[in-house]
Amino acid sequence: MPNNLKADVEVIITPALPGNSYVGIPVILPTLLPVNLIQREADIQPQRFIFRRVDLDVYTLSIHGFQVIELEGRVFSGVDQRPQEWVVRYRENYDAYTITKRLYGPEEIGWIAPIDEENPQILVGPIGEGPSYPPEVLFKFEFLEYE
């Protein structure tokens, strides 16, 4: 998977962890939804995110029209939320991406896929300093092409 990040198209996000899960939100619709890892089922299409380019490697993300934000160390999507800027970087050694908060310092605080199955919500925390990254901070993107 080369660095082929595209803006303004639908994308399925999956963790670089073993298994068959994708990143999505529950099907219930309160005003603030946790962004979770969801196990794939053969007859259900994974949910799709939209990346909107703000700057080089900087995007806002939405899912079902809800802005994707960080709140108290967890990833949520919400109605009427102010867009949060995320830095999305391709990590060539892993053929995957990291998604971090746009900060103006050297530390990278980003998405972390949960390893235990007790709470499926995507976390936000320090992802470590490259070039070595654990699989729970790496994500793969599947871009959908429409004709």
KEVEXBA-381936 format. One record per atom (N, C-alpha, C, O, CB): residue in one letter; x, y, z. Coordinates in steps of 0.1 Angstrom, whole numbers, padded with zeros to 4 digits, always signed. Glycine has a CB too. Layout:
N
AXYZ
...
This chain:
147
M+0009-0012+0000
M+0000+0000+0000
M+0009+0012+0000
M+0015+0016+0010
M-0010+0000+0012
P+0010+0019-0011
P+0019+0031-0012
P+0012+0042-0005
P+0000+0041-0001
P+0022+0035-0026
N+0019+0053-0003
N+0013+0065+0004
N+0003+0072-0006
N+0007+0080-0015
N+0024+0076+0008
N-0009+0067-0006
N-0019+0072-0015
N-0031+0079-0009
N-0042+0078-0014
N-0024+0060-0024
L-0028+0086+0002
L-0039+0092+0009
L-0047+0102+0000
L-0040+0111-0006
L-0034+0100+0022
K-0060+0101+0000
K-0068+0109-0008
K-0078+0117+0000
K-0083+0112+0010
K-0076+0101-0019
A-0080+0129-0003
A-0090+0138+0004
A-0103+0137-0003
A-0104+0135-0015
A-0085+0152+0005
D-0114+0139+0005
D-0127+0141-0001
D-0133+0128-0008
D-0141+0129-0016
D-0128+0152-0010
V-0128+0117-0004
V-0134+0104-0008
V-0136+0095+0004
V-0130+0097+0015
V-0124+0097-0019
E-0145+0085+0002
E-0148+0076+0013
E-0136+0067+0015
E-0131+0062+0006
E-0161+0069+0011
V-0133+0064+0028
V-0122+0054+0031
V-0126+0046+0043
V-0133+0050+0052
V-0109+0062+0034
I-0123+0033+0042
I-0124+0024+0053
I-0111+0023+0061
I-0101+0022+0055
I-0129+0009+0048
I-0112+0025+0074
I-0100+0024+0082
I-0099+0011+0090
I-0109+0008+0097
I-0099+0037+0092
T-0088+0004+0089
T-0086-0008+0097
T-0073-0007+0105
T-0064-0001+0100
T-0086-0021+0087
P-0073-0014+0116
P-0060-0014+0124
P-0050-0023+0118
P-0054-0033+0111
P-0063-0018+0139
A-0038-0021+0121
A-0027-0030+0116
A-0026-0042+0125
A-0016-0050+0124
A-0014-0023+0114
L-0035-0044+0134
L-0035-0055+0144
L-0040-0068+0136
L-0047-0066+0126
L-0043-0052+0156
P-0037-0080+0141
P-0042-0092+0136
P-0058-0092+0138
P-0063-0085+0147
P-0036-0104+0142
G-0065-0099+0129
G-0079-0099+0130
G-0086-0093+0119
G-0080-0089+0109
G-0084-0093+0143
N-0099-0092+0119
N-0107-0087+0108
N-0117-0076+0113
N-0129-0078+0112
N-0115-0099+0102
S-0111-0065+0119
S-0119-0055+0124
S-0117-0042+0116
S-0107-0040+0109
S-0117-0052+0139
Y-0126-0032+0118
Y-0125-0019+0112
Y-0129-0009+0122
Y-0134-0012+0132
Y-0134-0018+0099
V-0126+0004+0119
V-0129+0015+0128
V-0143+0020+0124
V-0146+0023+0112
V-0118+0026+0127
G-0152+0022+0133
G-0165+0027+0130
G-0172+0032+0143
G-0166+0033+0154
G-0174+0017+0124
I-0185+0036+0141
I-0193+0040+0153
I-0205+0031+0155
I-0209+0025+0145
I-0198+0055+0150
P-0211+0031+0167
P-0223+0023+0169
P-0234+0028+0160
P-0234+0039+0155
P-0227+0023+0184
V-0244+0019+0158
V-0255+0023+0149
V-0266+0031+0156
V-0275+0036+0149
V-0261+0011+0143
I-0265+0033+0169
I-0274+0042+0176
I-0270+0056+0174
I-0258+0058+0171
I-0275+0038+0191
L-0278+0066+0175
L-0275+0079+0172
L-0277+0090+0183
L-0285+0098+0181
L-0283+0084+0160
P-0269+0089+0194
P-0269+0100+0203
P-0261+0111+0197
P-0257+0110+0186
P-0264+0096+0217
T-0259+0122+0205
T-0251+0133+0199
T-0236+0131+0199
T-0229+0138+0192
T-0255+0146+0206
L-0231+0122+0207
L-0217+0119+0208
L-0215+0104+0208
L-0220+0097+0217
L-0210+0126+0221
L-0207+0099+0198
L-0206+0085+0196
L-0191+0081+0198
L-0182+0088+0193
L-0211+0081+0183
P-0188+0070+0205
P-0175+0065+0206
P-0171+0059+0192
P-0179+0053+0185
P-0173+0054+0217
V-0158+0061+0188
V-0153+0055+0176
V-0146+0042+0181
V-0136+0043+0188
V-0142+0065+0169
N-0151+0031+0176
N-0147+0018+0180
N-0140+0009+0170
N-0141+0012+0158
N-0159+0011+0186
L-0134-0002+0174
L-0131-0013+0165
L-0143-0022+0164
L-0149-0025+0175
L-0118-0020+0170
I-0147-0025+0152
I-0159-0034+0150
I-0154-0046+0142
I-0148-0044+0132
I-0170-0026+0143
Q-0158-0058+0146
Q-0155-0070+0139
Q-0163-0070+0126
Q-0175-0067+0126
Q-0158-0083+0147
R-0156-0073+0115
R-0162-0074+0102
R-0172-0086+0101
R-0169-0097+0107
R-0152-0075+0091
E-0183-0084+0095
E-0192-0095+0092
E-0194-0095+0077
E-0194-0084+0070
E-0206-0093+0099
A-0195-0107+0071
A-0195-0109+0057
A-0206-0101+0049
A-0203-0096+0038
A-0196-0123+0053
D-0217-0099+0055
D-0228-0093+0048
D-0230-0078+0052
D-0240-0072+0048
D-0241-0100+0051
I-0221-0072+0060
I-0222-0058+0064
I-0210-0050+0059
I-0199-0054+0061
I-0223-0057+0080
Q-0213-0039+0052
Q-0202-0031+0047
Q-0196-0023+0059
Q-0203-0017+0067
Q-0207-0021+0036
P-0183-0022+0060
P-0176-0013+0070
P-0180+0001+0068
P-0183+0006+0056
P-0161-0015+0069
Q-0181+0009+0078
Q-0184+0023+0078
Q-0172+0031+0071
Q-0161+0026+0071
Q-0187+0029+0092
R-0176+0042+0066
R-0166+0050+0058
R-0164+0064+0064
R-0173+0071+0068
R-0171+0052+0043
F-0151+0068+0064
F-0147+0081+0069
F-0144+0090+0057
F-0142+0085+0046
F-0134+0080+0078
I-0145+0103+0059
I-0141+0113+0049
I-0130+0121+0054
I-0131+0126+0065
I-0154+0122+0044
F-0119+0122+0047
F-0108+0130+0051
F-0109+0144+0043
F-0110+0143+0031
F-0094+0123+0048
R-0109+0155+0050
R-0109+0168+0043
R-0095+0174+0046
R-0091+0177+0058
R-0120+0177+0049
R-0088+0177+0035
R-0075+0183+0036
R-0075+0197+0042
R-0083+0206+0037
R-0067+0183+0023
V-0067+0200+0052
V-0065+0213+0058
V-0052+0219+0054
V-0051+0231+0051
V-0067+0213+0073
D-0042+0211+0054
D-0028+0215+0051
D-0020+0202+0047
D-0026+0191+0047
D-0021+0222+0063
L-0008+0203+0044
L+0000+0191+0041
L+0000+0181+0052
L+0003+0185+0064
L+0015+0195+0038
D-0005+0169+0050
D-0006+0158+0060
D-0016+0162+0071
D-0017+0154+0081
D+0007+0156+0066
V-0024+0173+0070
V-0033+0176+0080
V-0048+0176+0075
V-0050+0181+0064
V-0030+0191+0086
Y-0056+0169+0082
Y-0070+0166+0077
Y-0080+0168+0089
Y-0076+0167+0101
Y-0071+0152+0071
T-0092+0170+0086
T-0103+0168+0095
T-0110+0155+0090
T-0110+0152+0078
T-0114+0180+0095
L-0115+0147+0099
L-0122+0135+0096
L-0136+0135+0100
L-0140+0141+0110
L-0114+0123+0103
S-0145+0129+0092
S-0159+0127+0096
S-0163+0113+0092
S-0158+0107+0084
S-0167+0138+0089
I-0174+0109+0099
I-0180+0096+0096
I-0195+0099+0097
I-0200+0104+0108
I-0175+0085+0106
H-0203+0095+0087
H-0217+0097+0086
H-0220+0112+0089
H-0231+0115+0094
H-0224+0089+0097
G-0211+0121+0085
G-0214+0136+0087
G-0210+0141+0100
G-0211+0153+0103
G-0228+0139+0084
F-0206+0132+0109
F-0202+0136+0123
F-0187+0139+0123
F-0179+0131+0118
F-0206+0126+0133
Q-0183+0150+0129
Q-0168+0153+0131
Q-0162+0143+0140
Q-0168+0139+0151
Q-0166+0167+0136
V-0150+0139+0137
V-0142+0130+0146
V-0133+0138+0155
V-0125+0146+0150
V-0133+0119+0137
I-0134+0136+0168
I-0127+0145+0178
I-0121+0136+0188
I-0125+0124+0190
I-0137+0155+0184
E-0112+0142+0196
E-0106+0135+0208
E-0112+0142+0220
E-0114+0154+0221
E-0090+0136+0208
L-0117+0134+0230
L-0122+0139+0242
L-0118+0130+0253
L-0121+0118+0254
L-0138+0140+0241
E-0110+0136+0263
E-0105+0128+0274
E-0098+0115+0271
E-0100+0105+0277
E-0117+0125+0284
G-0089+0116+0261
G-0081+0105+0257
G-0088+0094+0249
G-0083+0083+0248
G-0076+0098+0269
R-0100+0097+0243
R-0107+0087+0235
R-0112+0094+0222
R-0114+0106+0222
R-0119+0081+0243
V-0114+0086+0212
V-0119+0092+0199
V-0134+0090+0199
V-0140+0080+0201
V-0112+0084+0187
F-0141+0101+0195
F-0155+0102+0194
F-0159+0108+0180
F-0150+0115+0174
F-0162+0110+0205
S-0171+0107+0176
S-0177+0114+0165
S-0189+0121+0171
S-0197+0115+0179
S-0180+0105+0153
G-0192+0133+0167
G-0203+0140+0173
G-0210+0150+0164
G-0204+0156+0154
G-0198+0148+0185
V-0222+0152+0167
V-0231+0162+0160
V-0227+0176+0165
V-0225+0177+0177
V-0246+0159+0162
D-0226+0185+0157
D-0223+0199+0160
D-0210+0201+0168
D-0209+0210+0176
D-0234+0205+0169
Q-0200+0193+0165
Q-0187+0194+0171
Q-0178+0202+0162
Q-0179+0201+0149
Q-0181+0180+0173
R-0169+0210+0168
R-0160+0217+0160
R-0149+0208+0154
R-0145+0199+0161
R-0152+0228+0169
P-0146+0209+0141
P-0137+0200+0135
P-0123+0200+0142
P-0118+0210+0146
P-0135+0203+0120
Q-0118+0188+0144
Q-0104+0187+0150
Q-0095+0183+0139
Q-0098+0175+0130
Q-0104+0176+0162
E-0083+0189+0140
E-0073+0186+0129
E-0064+0174+0134
E-0059+0174+0145
E-0064+0199+0127
W-0062+0165+0124
W-0055+0153+0126
W-0043+0153+0116
W-0045+0156+0104
W-0063+0140+0125
V-0031+0149+0120
V-0020+0147+0111
V-0020+0132+0108
V-0019+0123+0116
V-0006+0151+0118
V-0021+0130+0095
V-0021+0116+0090
V-0008+0114+0082
V-0006+0120+0071
V-0034+0113+0081
R+0001+0105+0087
R+0014+0103+0081
R+0015+0088+0077
R+0012+0079+0084
R+0025+0106+0091
Y+0020+0087+0065
Y+0023+0073+0059
Y+0037+0069+0065
Y+0047+0076+0065
Y+0024+0074+0044
R+0037+0057+0071
R+0049+0050+0076
R+0053+0039+0067
R+0048+0028+0067
R+0046+0045+0091
E+0062+0043+0058
E+0066+0034+0047
E+0071+0020+0052
E+0068+0010+0045
E+0077+0040+0038
N+0078+0020+0063
N+0084+0007+0068
N+0073-0003+0071
N+0075-0015+0072
N+0092+0010+0080
Y+0061+0003+0074
Y+0049-0006+0078
Y+0038-0006+0068
Y+0029-0014+0069
Y+0044-0001+0091
D+0039+0002+0057
D+0029+0002+0047
D+0015+0005+0054
D+0005-0001+0051
D+0028-0011+0039
A+0016+0015+0063
A+0004+0019+0071
A+0005+0033+0075
A+0016+0040+0073
A+0002+0010+0084
Y-0005+0039+0082
Y-0005+0053+0086
Y-0006+0054+0101
Y-0012+0045+0108
Y-0017+0060+0079
T-0002+0065+0106
T-0005+0070+0120
T-0014+0082+0119
T-0014+0089+0109
T+0008+0073+0128
I-0023+0083+0129
I-0033+0094+0129
I-0030+0101+0143
I-0033+0095+0153
I-0048+0089+0128
T-0025+0113+0142
T-0022+0120+0155
T-0028+0134+0155
T-0032+0139+0145
T-0006+0122+0156
K-0030+0139+0167
K-0036+0152+0169
K-0026+0162+0164
K-0014+0161+0165
K-0039+0155+0184
R-0031+0173+0158
R-0022+0184+0153
R-0018+0192+0165
R-0026+0199+0172
R-0030+0193+0143
L-0005+0190+0169
L+0001+0197+0180
L+0012+0206+0175
L+0017+0203+0164
L+0006+0187+0191
Y+0017+0215+0183
Y+0028+0224+0178
Y+0040+0221+0187
Y+0048+0230+0190
Y+0024+0239+0179
G+0042+0208+0190
G+0054+0204+0197
G+0059+0191+0192
G+0053+0186+0182
G+0051+0203+0213
P+0070+0185+0197
P+0076+0173+0191
P+0068+0160+0194
P+0069+0151+0187
P+0090+0172+0196
E+0060+0160+0205
E+0054+0148+0209
E+0042+0144+0200
E+0035+0153+0195
E+0048+0149+0223
E+0041+0131+0196
E+0030+0127+0188
E+0019+0120+0197
E+0022+0109+0203
E+0035+0118+0177
I+0007+0125+0197
I-0004+0120+0205
I-0014+0115+0195
I-0019+0123+0187
I-0010+0130+0215
G-0017+0102+0194
G-0025+0097+0183
G-0034+0086+0187
G-0035+0082+0198
G-0017+0094+0172
W-0040+0081+0176
W-0050+0070+0177
W-0042+0057+0181
W-0031+0054+0177
W-0057+0067+0164
I-0049+0050+0191
I-0043+0037+0195
I-0055+0027+0195
I-0065+0029+0202
I-0037+0038+0210
A-0054+0016+0187
A-0064+0006+0187
A-0064-0002+0200
A-0053-0005+0205
A-0062-0003+0175
P-0075-0005+0206
P-0075-0012+0218
P-0070-0027+0216
P-0074-0033+0206
P-0089-0012+0225
I-0063-0032+0225
I-0058-0045+0224
I-0067-0055+0231
I-0069-0066+0226
I-0043-0047+0230
D-0073-0051+0243
D-0082-0060+0249
D-0096-0058+0243
D-0099-0047+0238
D-0082-0057+0265
E-0104-0068+0244
E-0117-0067+0237
E-0128-0062+0247
E-0139-0061+0243
E-0121-0081+0233
E-0124-0058+0259
E-0134-0053+0268
E-0140-0040+0264
E-0152-0038+0265
E-0128-0052+0282
N-0131-0031+0260
N-0136-0018+0255
N-0131-0015+0241
N-0119-0014+0240
N-0132-0006+0265
P-0139-0015+0231
P-0135-0014+0217
P-0131+0000+0213
P-0127+0002+0201
P-0145-0020+0208
Q-0133+0010+0222
Q-0131+0024+0217
Q-0117+0027+0214
Q-0107+0023+0221
Q-0136+0033+0228
I-0114+0035+0203
I-0101+0039+0199
I-0097+0049+0209
I-0104+0059+0213
I-0101+0046+0185
L-0084+0048+0214
L-0079+0057+0224
L-0070+0067+0217
L-0066+0066+0206
L-0071+0049+0235
V-0066+0078+0225
V-0057+0088+0220
V-0046+0089+0231
V-0049+0091+0243
V-0063+0101+0217
G-0033+0087+0227
G-0022+0088+0236
G-0009+0088+0229
G-0009+0089+0217
G-0022+0076+0246
P+0002+0089+0236
P+0015+0089+0230
P+0017+0076+0221
P+0014+0065+0226
P+0027+0090+0240
I+0022+0078+0209
I+0024+0067+0200
I+0038+0062+0199
I+0041+0053+0192
I+0018+0070+0186
G+0047+0069+0206
G+0061+0066+0206
G+0068+0074+0195
G+0062+0081+0187
G+0063+0051+0203
E+0081+0072+0195
E+0090+0080+0186
E+0095+0070+0175
E+0101+0060+0179
E+0101+0087+0193
G+0092+0073+0163
G+0097+0065+0152
G+0112+0063+0152
G+0119+0070+0159
G+0092+0070+0139
P+0117+0055+0144
P+0110+0048+0132
P+0102+0036+0136
P+0096+0030+0127
P+0120+0045+0122
S+0103+0031+0149
S+0096+0019+0153
S+0083+0022+0159
S+0082+0030+0169
S+0105+0011+0162
Y+0072+0016+0154
Y+0059+0018+0160
Y+0052+0004+0162
Y+0054-0005+0154
Y+0050+0026+0150
P+0045+0003+0173
P+0037-0009+0176
P+0025-0010+0167
P+0020+0001+0162
P+0033-0010+0191
P+0020-0022+0164
P+0009-0023+0155
P-0004-0016+0159
P-0012-0012+0151
P+0006-0038+0152
E-0006-0014+0172
E-0018-0008+0176
E-0019+0007+0173
E-0030+0013+0174
E-0020-0010+0191
V-0008+0013+0169
V-0009+0027+0165
V-0009+0029+0149
V-0008+0040+0144
V+0003+0035+0171
L-0009+0018+0142
L-0008+0018+0128
L-0022+0014+0122
L-0028+0005+0127
L+0003+0009+0122
F-0026+0022+0111
F-0039+0019+0105
F-0037+0018+0090
F-0029+0025+0084
F-0049+0030+0109
K-0045+0010+0084
K-0045+0009+0069
K-0058+0015+0064
K-0069+0014+0070
K-0044-0006+0065
F-0058+0020+0052
F-0069+0027+0045
F-0073+0020+0033
F-0064+0016+0025
F-0066+0042+0043
E-0086+0018+0031
E-0091+0012+0019
E-0100+0022+0012
E-0111+0025+0017
E-0099-0002+0022
F-0095+0028+0001
F-0102+0039-0006
F-0112+0033-0015
F-0109+0023-0022
F-0093+0048-0013
L-0124+0038-0015
L-0135+0033-0024
L-0135+0041-0036
L-0136+0054-0036
L-0148+0034-0016
E-0135+0035-0047
E-0136+0041-0060
E-0150+0040-0066
E-0155+0029-0066
E-0125+0036-0070
Y-0155+0051-0071
Y-0169+0050-0077
Y-0167+0054-0092
Y-0159+0063-0095
Y-0179+0060-0070
E-0174+0047-0100
E-0174+0050-0114
E-0186+0058-0119
E-0187+0061-0130
E-0173+0037-0122
